[in-house]
Amino acid sequence: MMGELLTTVDVVIFFGSLLAVMGIGLWAGRKEDTSADYYLAGRSTRWWGVAGSIFGSNVSANHIVGFVGLGFSVGFAQSHFEITAIAGLLLLCYGFLPIYRKLNLYTLSQYLSQRYDDRSRILYALIMVVVMVIIQMVPGFYIGSRSLNILLQGGPGEIDPTWYKLGIILMALVTGTYTILGGLKAVIVTDVIQSMLLLVAGLTVAVIAFAQPEIGGWSGMTAMDAAAGGAGKMHLYRPMNDPDLPWTGMLSGLIVLHFYYWGTNQFIVQRALSARSDREARLGIIAAGFFKLLIPFFAIGTGIAAFYLFQKRGMDVAQDAVFTTLLTELVAPIGCGLLGLVAAGMIGAILSSLDSMMNSSATIVTFDLYQRYINPEASEKRLIWVGRMCIVVFIAGAACLTIFIMDPNSEESFFLQIVDHQSRLVVGVVVAFALGMMWRRATSAGALTAMFAGVVLSYALPYAYDTYLGVDPSIAKLFGQQLSFLHTVAVVAVLCVLVQVIVSLLTQPDKEKSKLTWVGLGIVKASTLGTITILCVASLVVYAILAITMIAQWVSPCTAAWLAAAWTWAIFLLPAVKEARVEGGTFAPILPLLRQDRFWAGLLAAAAVFMMYYFY
């Protein structure tokens, strides 16, 4: 099986890293006596643990490998998935998380139960288990085993089904061992390590690719791209009728998906729930956001560099083989164990996503189904035992599905397919959470109807459009012959809001449950919420004006980027300065200001906004 790609040093580093991660995970989670210990790491996680675990849970090898391939084929427009994620992270930080932590939740479905009723709770639990186990764990095992086999066999080529199955079993055993025995603390500690390995691996490949004489660094690549014969891949925005990444969908439907993924997704939010304090949770989320903004440069940018590199060398490379070709052509010849390190980072990234989904799925089943309906008086040990058994079932089920339904030699790109399938299940969930927190009048009947409507409409709307509207040339010219899943999400979100509002107005609210809003829980005053709304609307106006002046070429993208970033940072900076003055005196010394999480949140938001204009 071992090809010439991995040397003995590479193999030692690779398998040594896997064993070390498993051992550290077992050591970290050796004392899990209560359900809070097992499922929320004893609510003692520091900010760096929250950051590393959120980043590691989100970014897996299929993320990096897929983004390198998409950078190669699509270009920098794929970066929207990372840049606009900052909106979702900040909404979690200052919108959703304060409510979750104030109510001391284990699962997010507990909020739906307290705010609405158990019907919404059960529906959310079922949706999340399907999303995590089938839509996310199965592709994780698939991409992981494929990548492992390609590395071990010496490069791209036909993958032996037997070795493909063994790769899945190996990953299941490694992740299952420390996740089952160690709980969330083991998951978080290993996620931090695996996140570091991933960053080292991604940056290593990027540095080597950009260092090639045909590329000449980032500036050389951008110059080639902007030249007359360039492919123009360094632009963020694609036409409205683009089938995959229309700019209108990126600024609407994708934002909704980010609100779901970062704000209402159990396996992401659970890391923030485990933080020792609200401030540690916020700092961890913000730090994870800065890591996210690196991906457009070391993954998508590397894919664009590979496009020009292979073009100049006369190499014909398929999209899904770009990353492995970079390893075989650029990294492997250097030696020194670099390839083993990169391989460890890639596989470690998959493990960090798998372990998070295993633990979070088990948390949902244990608290939302077992404790709620089967054994309300279950002891702490019993709750831990049930969670462990759930993880065993989920691992076995996902591994078997991957083995029997996924073709190891498929050439399809899975990243956008995963997002598409996930988007069909979750739009109504976002609406139910958001309206429940903002609007006292939202009722349980309205929320349940919106959650069901979201699923039905997400499947019905594309069919209706493709059948009746997409055939009209004038409409197809605007939105394409087939409706992009991002446009689908945007339209369905608006319809779900209307559905929940109408049904809520037709039904009676529960006075006690209606108090579980931002204002009702004392998270924010009604007057402050009004000010925030005005600032959001004003910001949209400012961003639109800058975009119009930039498109009209009255200002350069660079100038528009700096102005938009300055406005964004100022919104966060003013309250941060006010708090710093209270802490540090009249003149707001720099150290108290740097301790304010809003200072860093503003810098993060400004960086994201800057990129959205600069790479126009």
ROLONU-792582 format. One record per residue: z, y, x of N, C-alpha, C, O in turn. Coordinates in steps of 0.1 Angstrom, whole numbers, plus 5000, padded with zeros to 4 digits. Layout:
BEGIN
ZYXZYXZYXZYX/...
REM end
This chain:
BEGIN
500049885008500050005000500050135009499350225006/500850135019500950255027499650285034499150205042/499150405031497850445038498250515050499350515055/497150585056497350655068497950795066498150875075/498150835053498550975050499950995055500251095061/500850905051502250925054502650855067502350735069/503150925077503650855089505050795087505650815076/505550725097506850675096507950785093508850765085/507750895101508751005099508651055085509751085079/507451065079507251115065508051025055508751065046/507850895057508450795048509950805049510550795039/510450815061511950825063512450945056513450945048/511751065058512251185051512151175036513051215029/511051115031510851105017511851025010512551065001/511950895014512950805008514350845011515250815003/514550895023515950945026516351055017517551065013/515451145014515751255004516151204991517051244984/515351104986515651044973517050984972517851004963/517350904983518650834983519750934985520850924979/519551044993520551144995520851214982522051244978/519851254974519951324961520751234952521651284945/520451104951521151014942522651004946523551004938/522850994959524250984964525051104961526251094957/524451224964525151344961525451364946526551414942/524451324938524751334923525851244919526651284911/525951124924527051034921528351094925529351084919/528351154937529651214943530051334934531251344931/529051414931529451534923530051504909530851574905/529551394903529951364890530951254889531051184879/531651234900532551114901533751124891534351024888/534151244887535351264879534951334866535051454865/534551254856534151314843535051244833534751144827/536151314830537151254821537051304807537451224798/536451414804536351464790534851494787533951494796/534551504774533251534770532751664775531551684778/533651764777533251894782532851874797531951944802/533551784804533151754818531751694819530951734826/531551594810530351514811529151594806528051584812/529251674795528151734789527951884793526851934792/529051944797528952094801529552114815529952234818/529652014823530152024837531552104837531752174846/532352074827533652134826533652284824534652354827/532452344820532252484819532752564832533352664831/532352504843532752564856531652594865531852624877/530352594860529252614869529152754874529252854866/528852774887528652904893527252954890526452874886/527053084893525653144889524553074897523453054891/524853034909523752964917523452834912522252784913/524452764906524152634899523352654887522452574884/523652754879522852784867521452814871520452764865/521252894881519852934885519152814890517952794886/519752734899518952624905518652524894517552464895/519552494885519352394875518352444864517552364860/518352574860517352624851515952614857515052564851/515852664870514552654877514052514879512952484876/514952424883514652284886514252214873513352134873/514952244862514652184849513352224844512552144838/512952344847511752404841510552364850509452324844/510652364863509452354872509552214878510352174886/508552124874508451994879507151984887506352084888/506851864892505651844900504351864892503351924897/504451824879503251844871502951994869501852034866/504052074869503952214868503252274880502252344879/503752234892503152284905501752224907500752304910/501552094906500252034908499252084898498152114901/499752094885498852144875498452294877497352334875/499452374882499152514884498152534896497352624896/498352454906497352464917495952434913495052504916/495852334904494552294899494052404890492852424890/494852454881494452564872494152694879493252764875/494852724890494452834898493052814904492252914905/492752694909491452654914490352674904489252724907/490652634891489552634881489552754872488452814870/490752804868490852914859491053044866490453144863/492053044875492353164883493753214879494553144874/493953344883495253404882495753424867496953454865/494853414858495253424844496253324840497053354831/496353214846497353114843498753164847499753114842/498853274855500153334858500953384847502153414847/500253414836500853464824502053374820503053424815/501853244822502953144818504253174826505353144820/504153224838505353254846505753404844506953424842/504853494843505253634842505853664829506953734829/505253624818505853654805507053574802507753594792/507353464810508553394808509853484810510853454805/509653594817510753684820511253734806512453764805/510353764797510853814784511753714777512753754771/511353584778512253484772513553464779514553444772/513553474792514853464800515753574797516953554795/515253694795516053814793516553814778517653854775/515753754769516253744755517353644755518353664747/517253534762518453444763519653514769520753494763/519453584779520553644787521353744778522553734778/520653834771521353934763521253924748521854004741/520453824743520353804729520953684724521953684716/520453564728520953444722522253394728523153344721/522353394742523453334749524853394744525753314743/524953524742526253574738526853504725528053484724/525953474716526353404704526753264707527753214702/525853194715526153054718527453044725528252954721/527753124734528953114742530153154734531253104736/530053254726531153294717531653194708532753184705/530653114703530953004694531352874701531652774694/531352874714531752754722530952634718531552524716/529652644718528752534713528552434724528552464736/528352304720527752204729526252194728525552184737/525852194715524352194712523952314704524752374697/522752354705522252464698522152434683522152534675/521952314680521852274666523252304659523252314646/524352304666525552344660525552484655526252514645/524752574661524652704656523952704642524352774633/522852624642522152614629523052554618522952604606/523852464622524852404612525852514607526052524595/526352594616527352694612526652814605527252864596/525452844609524752964603524152924590524053004581/523552804589522852754577523552634571524452654563/523052514575523652394570523252274579522552294588/523752154575523452044583521951994582521551924591/521252034572519851994571519052054583518251984589/519252184585518652254597519052194610518252174619/520352154611520852094623520151964626519751944637/520051874616519451744618517951764622517451694631/517251854615515851874617515551924631514751874639/516452014636516352064650516551954659515851944669/517651874657517951764666516851664667516551624678/516151634656515051534657513851594664513251524672/513551724662512451794669512751794684511851764691/513951824688514251834702514151704709513751694720/514651594702514651464709513151424710512751364721/512351444700510851414701510251494713509551434721/510551624713509951704724510351664738509551644746/511651634739512151604753511751464757511351444769/511851364748511651224753510151194753509751124762/509451234743508051194742507051294748506151254756/507251424744506251524749506551564763505551604770/507751554768508051604782508451494792507951494803/509251394788509651294797508451194800508351154812/507651164790506551074793505551134803505151064813/505051254801504251314811504851324825504251324835/506251354825506951364837506851234845506651234857/507151124839507050984845505650964850505350914861/504651004841503250974844502751054857502250994866/503051184857502651264868503351224881502751224892/504651194879505451154891504951024897504851024910/504650924889504150794895502750814901502550754911/501950894894500650914900500650984913500050944923/501551094914501651164927502151074938501751074949/503250994934503850904944502850804949502750774961/501950754940501050654944499950714953499450644962/499450834949498450894957498950924972498150904981/500150964973500750984986500850854994500550855006/501350754988501550634995500350554998500250475008/499250574990498050504993497050575002496050525006/497450695006496750765016495750875011494950925019/495750904998494851004993494350974979494750864974/493551054973493051034960492250904959491550874969/492250844948491450714946492050644934492950684928/491450524932491950444921493350394923493650344934/494150414913495650374914495850244908495350214897/496450154916496750014912497750024900498850084902/497449964889498449964877499849914881500849954875/499849814889501149754893502049854900503249864897/501449914910502150014918502550144909503550204911/501650164899501950274890503150244882504050334880/503350124877504550084870505750084878506850124874/505550034891506750034900507250184903508450204904/506250274904506650414906507550464894508450534896/507150434882507850474870509250414870510250484868/509350284873510650214874511550274884512750294882/510950314896511750374907512350504902513550524904/511550584896512050714892513150704881514150774881/512850604872513850584861515150534867516250574862/515150454877516350404883517150514890518350524889/516450594898517050694906517750804897518850834898/516950854888517450954879518550904869519550964867/518250784864519150724855520550694861521550714854/520550654873521850614880522750734880523950724876/522350844886523250964887523451034874524551094872/522451034866522651104853523551034844524451094837/523450904843524350824834525750824839526650844831/525950814852527350804857527950944860529150954858/527151044863527651174867527651284857528451384859/526851274847526851374836526151504841525451504851/526451614834525751744837526051794851525251854857/527351774856527651824869526751764880526251834889/526551634878525651564888524251614886523551634896/523751634874522451694871522251834878521251854884/523251914876523152054881523152054897522352124903/524051974903524051974918522751924923522251974933/522251814917520951754922519851854919518851864927/519851924908518852014905518752134915517652174919/519952174919519952284930519252234942518452304948/519552114947518952064959517452044957516752084966/517151984946515651964943514952094941513752094945/515552194936514852324935514552384949513452434952/515552364958515352414972514252334979513352394985/514152204976513152124982511752164977510752164984/511752184964510452224957509952364963508752374966/510852454964510452584970509952574984508952634988/510652494992510152465006508852405006507952435014/508652294997507352224997506252314992505152314999/506452394982505452484977505052584986503852614989/506052654992505752755002505152705015504252775021/505452575019504852515030503352505028502552535037/502952445017501552425014500852555013499752575018/501452655007500852785005500652855018499552905021/501652855027501552925040500352855048499552925055/500352725048499252655056497852685050496952705057/497752685037496452715030496052855034494852885037/496952955032496553095035496253125050495553215053/496853035058496653055073495353005078495053025089/494552945069493252885074492353005077492353105070/491552995088490753105092489653145082489253265081/489253055073488253085063488953175052488153245045/490253175051490953255040491453385046491153495040/492153385057492653505063493853575056493953695055/494653485050495853535043495553585029494453575024/496653635023496553685009495453795008494653794999/495553895017494554005017493153955019492254005013/492953855027491653805029491053735017489953755013/491953665010491553594998491153694987490153684980/492053794985491753894975490453974978489754014969/490254004991488954074995487753984991486754034986/487853854994486753764991486453764976485353764971/487553764968487553744954486853874948486153864938/487153994954486654114948485254154953484654244948/484754074963483454104969482354074959482654004948/481154114962480054094952479853954949479553924937/479953864958479753724955481053644951480953524950/482153714949483353654946483353604931482553644923/484353514929484353454915485253534906485253504894/485953634910486753724902487953644895488253664884/488553564903489653484898491053554898491953504893/491053664905492353734906492653834895493353934897/492253804883492453884871493353804861493153684859/494253874855495153814845494553794832494953704824/493553874828493153884814491753824812490853854819/491753734802490453664798490053714784490953754777/488853694780488353744767489153684755489753584756/489153754744489853714732489353574727490053494721/488053544729487453414725487553304735486953204733/488353324745488553224755489253104748490253134741/488852984750489452864742490852834747491652784739/491252864759492552834764493552944766494652944762/493053054773493953164777493453304772493253384781/493253324759492853454755493953554757495053524756/493553674761494553774764495453814752496653834754/494853814740495653844728496653734726497753754721/496253604728497253494727498353494737499453464734/497953544749498953554760500053654757501253634760/499653764750500653864747501253854733501953944728/500953744726501553724713502153574712503353564713/501253484710501753344709502553294720503553214719/502053324733502853274744504253334745505153264749/504353464741505753524740506653444731507853424734/506053404719506853324709507353194716508453154714/506353124723506753004729507853024740508652934741/507753134747508853164756510153184749511253144754/510153254738511453274731512053134727513253114727/511153044723511652904720512152834732513252794733/511252834743511652754754512852804761513752714765/513052934763514152984770515353014762516553014766/515153044749516253084740516752984731517952984727/515952884727516452784717516152644721516152554713/515952624734515652484739516952424746517452484755/517452314740518752264744518752234759519752264766/517752174765517852134779517752244789518052224801/517352364785517452484793518752554791519452584800/519052584778520252664775521552594779522552664782/521552464779522752384782523352424796524552414798/522452454805522852494819523652624818524652644825/523252724810523952844808525252824801526252904803/525252734792526552704784527552654793528752664791/527152594805528152524814528752624824529652594831/528252754824528752854833530252884831530752874820/530952924842532352954841532653084834533753104829/531653174833531853304826530553354821529453304825/530553444811529353504806528553574818527353564818/529253644827528553714838527853614847526753634851/528553504850527953404859526653344852525653314859/526753324839525553274832524453364833523253324835/524753494831523653594831523053604845521753614846/523853614855523353624869522453494872521453514879/522853384868522153264870520753264864519753224870/520753314851519453324844518553424851517353394853/519053534855518253634862517753584875516553614878/518553514883518153464896517053364893516053354901/517153274883516053184880514753254877513653204880/514853374871513653454868512953494880511753494881/513653534890513053574903512353464909511253484915/512953344909512253224914510953194906509953164912/510953224893509753204885508653284889507453244889/508953414894507853504898507253464911506253524915/507853374918507153324930506053234928505053224936/506053164916505053054913503653104913502753044918/503353224907501953274907501453284921500153274923/502253314931501753334945501653204953500653174959/502653114952502652994960501952874953501752774959/501752884940501052774933499652814928498652754933/499652914919498352954914497553024925496352994926/498153104933497453174944496853074954495753094959/497652964956497152864965495952794960495052754967/495952774947494752714940493552794942492452744944/493752924941492553024943492053014957490853014960/493053014966492653004981491952874983490952874991/492352764977491752634978490252644973489352584979/490052714963488652734957487752784968486652734970/488152894974487352954985487252874997486252865004/488352805001488352725013487452605011486552585020/487452535000486652424998485152464996484252395000/484952584990483652634989482952655003481852625005/483752725012483252755025483052625033482152625042/483852525031483652395038482752295032482552185036/482152335020481152255014481752135007481152025006/482952135003483752024997483652034982483952134976/483351924975483351914961484551844956484751724958/485551924951486851864947487151884932486951994927/487551784926487951794911489251874910490051874919/489451934898490552024896491951944898492751994905/492051824893493251754894493551694908494651644911/492551704917492651644930492851754941492951734953/492951884936493051994946494351984954494251994966/495451964948496751964955496751854965497151874977/496451734961496451614970495451634981495651584993/494251694978493351724989493851824999493651815011/494651924995495252015004496251945013496351965025/496951845007497851765015497151685026497551685037/496051615022495351535031494651605042494551565053/494051725038493151795047493951895056493551925067/495051955050495752065058497152025062497452055074/497951955054499351935057499451815066500151815076/498851705062498951575069498651585084499351535093/497551655088497151665102498251735111498351705123/499051815105500151885113501251785117501751805128/501551685109502551595112503951655111504251735103/504851605120506251655121507051635109508051695106/506651535100507351505088507151605077507851595066/506251705079506051805068505551745055505951785044/504651635056504151575044505251505036505351505024/506151445044507251375037508151475030508751445019/508351595036509151695030508551755017509151765007/507151775018506451815006506551714995506751744983/506351584999506351484989507751474983507851454970/508851484991510151484985510451604976511051584965/509851714979509951834970509251814957509751844946/508051754957507351734945507951624936508151654924/508351514942509051414934510351454929510851424918/511051524938512451584934512351674922513251674914/511251754922511051844911510851764897511351814887/510151654898510051574886511451514882511751514870/512151464891513451414888514351514882515151484873/514351634887515251744882514851774868515751814860/513651764864513251784850513651664841514151684830/513451544846513751424838515251414836515651384825/516051444846517551424844518051524834518951494827/517451644834517951744825517651704810518451724801/516451654808516051614795516851494790517151484778/517151394799517951284796519351324791519851284780/519951414799521351454796521351534783522251524774/520351624781520351714769520051634756520651654746/519151534757518851454746520051374742520451364730/520851324751522051244749523051334742523851294733/523151464747524151554741523851574727524751584718/522651594723522251624709522551504700523251514690/522151384705522451264696523951234695524451204684/524751254706526151234706526851324696527751274688/526651454697527351544689526751574675527551594666/525451574674524851614662524651494652524551514640/524651374658524451254649525651164649526251134639/526051124661527151024662528451084658529151034649/528951194665530251244661530251314647531251304640/529151364643529051434630529051344619529751364608/528351224620528151144608528651004610529050934600/528750954622529150814623530650794627531350714621/531150874636532550864641533151004644533251034656/533551074634534051214636535351214645535651314651/536051104645537351094652537151034666538150984672/535951024671535650954683536451014695536651144696/537050934704537750984715536851034726535651024725/537451104736536651164746535851054754534651074757/536550944757535850834764534750774756533650744761/534950764743533850714734532650804734531550754734/532850934733531751024733530951014746529751024746/531650994757530950984770530150854770529050844775/530750744765530150614765528850624756527850564760/528950684745527750694736526650774743525450734742/527050884750525950954757525350874768524050884769/526050794775525450714785524550604779523450584785/524950544768524050454762522750514756521650464757/522850644752521650714747520750734759519550724757/521250774770520450794782519650664786518450674789/520350554785519750424788518550404779517450364783/518750424766517750404756516550504758515350464758/516850624761515750724763514950694776513750704776/515650654786514950624799514050504796512850504800/514550404790513750274788512550304779511450264781/512850384768511750414759510650504765509450474763/511050604772510050694778509250614789508050634790/509950534797509250464808508250364802507150344807/508650294791507750194785506550264778505450214780/506850374772505650454766504750494777503450484775/505250544788504450584799503550464805502450484808/504250354806503550234812502450184803501350154807/502650184789501750124780500750214774499650164769/500950344773499950434767499250524776498250594772/499750544788499150644797498350574808498750484814/497050624809496150564819496450634833496250754834/496850554843497150614856495950674863496050754872/494750644858493550694865492750794856491550824858/493450854846492950954837492651084846493351114855/491551154842491251274849491551394841491151504844/492251384829492551494821493651574827494551524834/493651714824494651804828495751804817495351834805/496951774820497951764810498851884807499451884797/498851984816499752094814499452164800500452184792/498252204798497952284785498052184773498452234762/497852054775497951964764499451954760499751944748/500351944770501751944767502252064760502952054750/501852184764502152304758501652304743502352354734/500452254741499852254728500652174718500952214708/500952044722501651954714503052014711503552004699/503652064721505052124719505052234709505952254701/503952324710503952444702503852414687504252494679/503252294684503152264670504452224663504552224650/505452204670506752164665507852274664508852254657/507652374672508852464675508752604670509752674671/507652644664507552784660508552814649509252924649/508652734639509652754628511052754633511952824628/511352684644512652674650513052814656514152864654/512052874663512353014668512653114657513553194659/511853104647512053204636513453184629514153274626/513853054627515153024621516253084629517253144624/516253064643517253114651517253264651518353324650/516053324653516053474655516453544642517253634643/515953504631516353564618517853544615518553624609/518353424619519753394616520653484624521753514619/520253524636521053614644520853764640521853844642/519753794635519453944633519753984618520154094616/519553884609519553924595520553854587520553734586/521553924582522653864574522153794561522753704557/521053834556520553784543519853654545519553584535/519553604557518853474559519753364553520953354556/519053274546519753164539519353034545518353024552/520152924542519852794547518552744541517752674548/518252774529517052724523515852794530514752724532/515952924533514852994540514652934553513452914557/515652904561515552854574514852714574513952684582/515352624565514852494565513352494561512552424566/512952584551511552594547510752644558509652594560/511252744566510452794577510252694588509152684594/511252604591511152504601510152404597509352354605/510152364584509052264580507752334579506752274583/507652454574506352524574505752544587504552534589/506552564597506052584611505252464616504252474622/505852344613505152224617503852204609502752174615/503952214596502752194587501652294591500452254592/501952424591500952524594500352514608499152544610/501152464618500652454631499552344632498652354641/499552244623498552144623497352184613496252154616/497752254602496752284592495852404596494652404593/496452504602495752634605494552604615493452654611/494752534626493552514634492452444627491252474629/492752344619491752264611491052364602489752354601/491752444595491152534585490252634592489152664587/490652684603489852784611488652714616487552774614/488752604623487652534629486552494618485352494621/487052464606486152414596485452524588484352514585/486252634585485752734576485452874583484552944578/486152904593486053044599485253034612484453124615/485552934620484952924634483452914633482752944643/482852864622481452844621480752984618479552984620/481453084615480853214613480653284626481653304634/479453314630479153374644479953494647480453514658/480153584637480853714639482353684643482953754651/482953584636484353554638484453474651485353494659/483553384653483553304666483353394678483953364689/482653504677482453594688483753664692484053694703/484653684682485953744684486953644689487653664699/487153534682488253434685487753304689488653214691/486453284691485953154695485653054683486153084672/484952954686484552854676485752774672485852724660/486652754681487952684678489052774681489052854690/490152764672491252854674492152814685492652704686/492352904694493252874706494652844700495152904691/495352754707496752724703497652844704498652844697/497352934713498253054714498053144702498953204697/496753154697496553234685497253164673497753234664/497153034673497752954662499252984662499853014651/499952984673501353014674501653154668502653164661/500853254672501153384668501053404653501953464646/499953344647499753354633500853274625501453324615/501153154630502153074623503553134624504353124615/503853204635505153274636505253384626506353394619/504253464624504253564613504453504599505253554591/503653394597503753324584505153264582505653274570/505753214592507153154591508153264588509053234580/507953374594508953494591508753524576509853544569/507553534571507353574557507953464548508553494538/507753334552508253224544509853234543510453224532/510453254555511953254555512453374547513453364540/511853494549512253614542512153594527513053624520/511053544522510753534508511753424502512353454492/511853314508512753204503514253254503515053234494/514653324514515953374515516253474504517353474499/515353564501515553664490515653594477516153654467/515053474475515053404463516253314461516553264451/517053304472518253214472519553294475519453404481/520653244472521953314475522453284489522553164493/522853384496523453364510524853324509525553354499/525353254519526753224520527453334528527053374539/528453404522529053524528529653494541529553574550/530353374543530953344556529953314566530053364578/528953234563527853204572527053324577526553334588/526953424567526153544570526853624581526253724586/528053604585528753674595528353634609528653704619/527653524610527353474624526053534629525053464632/526053664629524853744634525353824646526553824649/524453894653524853974664525954084660526954104667/525654144649526654244644527854184638528954234641/527754074631528854014624529853954634531053954631/529353904645530253844656530753954666531553914675/530354074664530754184673530054174686530554234696/528954114687528154104700527654244703527654294714/527154314692526654444694526854524681526954464670/527054654682527254734670525954764664524854754670/525954784651524754814643523954934649522754934649/524755034653524055154658523355124671522255174674/524055044680523455004692522154914690521154934697/522254834680521054744677519854834673518754804676/520154944666519155034662518555104674517355124674/519355144683518955204696518055114704516955154709/518454984704517654884712516254874705515254864712/516254874692514954854685514054974688512854954690/514655094688513855214691513255214705512155244707/514155164715513655154728512555054730511555074737/512654944723511554834723510254894718509254874724/510354964706509155024701508555124710507355134712/509455214716508955314725508255254737507255304742/508855144742508355074754506955024751506055034759/506754964739505454914735504455024735503255004739/504855134730503955254729503555294743502355324746/504555304752504255344766503355244773502355284780/503655114771502755014778501355024772500355004780/501155044759499855054753499055174759497955164762/499755294760499155414765498655384779497555424783/499555334787499155304801498055204802497155214811/498055104793496955004793495555074790494555044796/495655164780494455234776493855324787492655324790/494755394793494355484804493855404816492855444823/494355284818493955194829492555144826491655144835/492355094814491055034810489955134810488855114814/490355264806489355374807489155424821488355514823/489855374830489755404845490155554847489755614857/491155594839491755734841492755714852493055814860/493455604852494355574863494055434869493455354862/494455414881494155284887495255184882496255214878/494855054883495854944880497154964888498254934882/497055004900498255014909499155134903500355114902/498555244900499355354894499955314881501155344878/499155254872499755214859500855114861501855114854/500755024871501754924874503054994878504154954873/502955094887504255164891504855234880506055244879/504055304872504655384861505255294850506355324846/504655174847505255084837506455024843507455004835/506454984856507654924862508855024862509954994860/508555154865509555254866510255274852511455284851/509355284842509955294828510855174825511855194819/510355054828511054934825512454934832513454904825/512454964844513654954852514655064847515855034847/514155174844515055284839515755244826516955284825/515155174818515855124805517055044808518055054802/516954964819518054874822519054954832520254924831/518455044840519255104850520355204844521455214849/519955274834520855374828522155314823523255364827/522155204815523455144812524155084824525455084824/523455034833524054974845524755084853525855064858/524155204855524855314862526055354854527155384860/526055364841527155404833528355304835529455344837/528055174835529155074837529655084852530855064854/528755114861529155124875530055244877531055234885/529855344870530655464872532055434867533055484872/532155364856533455324851534255234861535455254862/533455154868534155064877534355134891535455104897/533455214895533555264909533855414910533855464921/533955484899534255634901533155714896532155664891/533255844897532355944892530955924898529955944890/530855904910529555904917528855764917527855744924/529455664911528855534910528455484923527255474926/529355444932528955384945527955274943527955204933/527255244954526155154953526655014951526054934943/527854974956528354834955528654804940528254694935/529354894933529554864919528254854911528154774901/527254934915525954924908525354794910524754724901/525354744923524754614926525454494920524854394918/526654514915527454414909527054404894527454304887/526354504889525954504875524754404872523654424879/524854314864523754224861522554294855521354254857/522754404848521654474842520754544853519554564851/521354574864520654634876519554534880518354564881/519954404881519054304886518154254875516954224877/518654264862517754224851516654334850515454294847/516954454852515954564852514954544863513754564861/515354514875514454484886513554364883512354374886/514054264877513254144873512254184863511054154865/512654254853511654294842510654394848509454374844/511054484857510054574863509054504871507854534871/509454404879508554324887507554254878506354244882/507954194867507054124858506054214852504854184852/506554334847505654434841504654484852503454504849/505154504864504254554875503054454877501954504878/503354324877502354224879501354234868500154204870/501754254856500854254844499854364845498754354839/500154474851499154584853498354574866497154584866/499054534876498454544890497354434891496354464897/497454324884496454214885495554224873494954114869/495354334867494454354856493054304860492154314851/
REM end
